Structures are given as C-alpha cells and as structure tokens.
Amino acid sequence: MSASAIPPFAKVPSISMLEPAQAPWIRPAAVVHEAGFPIDDLLDGFAADIASRGFLVGDCRDSVSRGFRAAMRDDADLVVIGQFPAFEQAARELTATIGDGISQGMPVLTAIDGPSIGQWWDFAGSGGTLLAPDPAALWRWWGPERLYRDLALGVAEDEVRQIVCGPRWLMVEGPFGAGLGYLPVGPKELLGRLPMMRRMSLRQLAELSRSWDPLEMAVGIAAINAHYNRFDLDAPMGNGTRTLAGGVGRVVVIGAFPGLTDVFSQPQVIEASPRAGEYPTIAMDTLLPGCGVAVVTSSTLVNRHLPRVLRLAQGSRVALVGAGTPMTPRLFAYGIEVLGGLVVDDAAGLAAAIKAGALPREFIRFGRYVHLRR
C-alpha cells in the first residue's frame, strides 16, 4: 500500500516519552589533517553516506552563513563546513551555543590543519571534538545513539498485515517479511492500543522506536524487523557467533543463549537477573572495555542498552544476535561485525505460537536463524 493510500486517520499516536527534542545548540567536531590530505573527499563521502540513509544534511556550499542558518532552522541532522575559518565565522554570526554531551546539539563537522589546533581550542573549548582523518572516527563521533532513527528511516510505507501480541513477544507482519520484538513488561497495557496501530503503516510503526515507552519501543523494533528480515532474505544459516570464536581476549556476553559454552570458552556472562557465576548489568562498564569479543542479545535494542554497549565495546568484535535482530548492513557502521537474526517462513504458525507464549527456542519451527557479516 502506498503512502497516499494510508487512511488519513492512521496517524502516529502521541508518544508520551519521545527522545528529547534537539536543543538549539551545535555539537562541533573538527577532523585534524596534514597539508595535502584529501579532506574534502573524506567529508563529502561521509555526508553522502548520511544523506543516503535518509538523514537531513545541511547544504552550505553556496553560502556558509545562509546555509548554516537554514540548517538550524530546518533542524538538520548534520552540517558539513569544510574549512574551520568559515565555520567559526558563521557560528559567531549566528551566536551558536556549543552543546555539552553526545546527544545535545546539531552535529557540525569541519576540518582543521594541525598548526591551527590552538584556534580550535579557543573557539570550542572542551565542548568540541577533534577527530582522526578516517571514516571510522567520523562514525564513532556520529554515535550509535542515532542507529534507531537510521533503522526507521530505511523502512518503507508498506501495509501492516497483522500485529500479534503474546506474553513476552510480539510480531508485526508486513507484505515482505515478519519481525519480532521482545516485550520487557507484560502486554496488558499495549492491547488497547493495537487496533489503532494496525491502521498505521510499517514506517509509522517503525517510528515508535523513538519512544522511551518500552511497549511502543517493542512495536517499533518488530516493525523494523518486518521490513529488513524479509521472507526471501538469502544469508548463511546460524547466528554467526562461531565466526568470532578463537579470537584474542576476553569474551563478554550480554544475555546468555543456548549452546554458549560450545562456542566460547569461559565467557563472562551479564544478565539482568544473574545466576551463580554471572554478572549484573552494571558490570558492563567494567567488563566491556578492552574485551576481545562482545556477543549482545537483541533485547538490548528494546531496553536501549545497545548504544551504551557499543560505546563501551569500541575496538572489540561485536555480534548482535537473537530473534529481534534487524538484518540490515545499516548497523555495520555503528561497530557491529556480525548480525544473527530470525527470518520467518511461516508467519501464521509463528503468530499462533507467540499468542500461546512460545519461547525463542521454539521460533525455529517457523523460520530460520541466519547471519550477515560486515
């Protein structure tokens, strides 16, 4: 069903706890480079990649001041101003305030040569960021907090065929795939909202991944998976964790899964309700930095732990696995190496099983676990 065919009453319901609105500040970063380095190619390539995903990138090519002002007015997701002097002048003209924190302010990316770093500190102080001239550094600055919007931007305005809710899981089915979302709390409150949600498009449901409400978040993730985990997805079988076995360093697992010790020797397992020999969630801050491999359950998408995990595990090999994993290369840019998720073959059978309270180990009867590698 096209966007024009969506009934006018099928609007996104009010979301009580949206991500905070972007403040009227800027979050600047400068790529430090030597003379002769092709900095324009690096910045243009990053901006093109961000724009290709559906984000709004401010255009400052004709006039920096006018383009910068328009970008702030339009609440752009990213502004790229290639040379620091032009950026500094425009920022001072607009009396732009430098935000403090990774999630506050409009991201502005510029470039500066090594001898001019002193000018950067005079302008930005501790509120700015200096970056190495490589794409990985730019993506780390962009931040995994934006992966939810990135995922939702790629979802089509397709028809929602059904939303099925069980005690612990829910399923959203679109025309080309079915996706699952883990329910962190009981579904009683959600049931009254399902009739309205069933009249929304898949893209509108995916936008619920912006919500801080755990039930709306689960619906949003299931809709995202219904788009990416297509019935006809061709990918190798298995969750892909064996491709990370045998590496150097500690293995940290966020959320235990069957067969874990068959793949990894002496993994450090973190659970919300740890058993003997396991660690509580707060141990992520200690165990993830410096680990060799991090295997992360897809439920971290719903409880919003995933961005924090990815920041703590920077430099490690990371796998995101589980029935609620979106099978899309969009996630690779945020530091994930392996995606292991469920592709549904029998949506009707899975719907009945979810209603009856089926556990993830039973889902394989209605689909297949596959993986993608970066």
Buried (B, 14 or more C-beta within 10 A) or exposed (E): BEEEEBEEEBEBBEBEEBBEEBBEBBBBBBBBBEEEBEBEEBBEEBBEBBBEBEBBBBBBEEEBBEBBBBBBEEEBBBBBBBBBEBBBBBBEEBEBBBBEEBBBBBBBBBBBBEEEBEBBEEBBEEBBBBBEBEEEBBBBBBBBBBBBBBBBBBBBBBBBBBBBBBBBBBBBBBBBBBBBBBBBEEBEEBEEBBEEBBEBBBBBBBBBBBBEBBBBBBBBBBBBBBBBBBBEBEBEEBBBBBBBEEEEEBBBBBBBBEEBEEBBEEBBBBBEEBEEEBBEBEBBEEBBBBBBBBBBBBBBBBBBBBBBBBBBBBEBBBBBBBBBBBBBEBBBBBBBBBBBBBBBEBBEBBBBBBBEEBEBEEBEEBBBBBBBBE
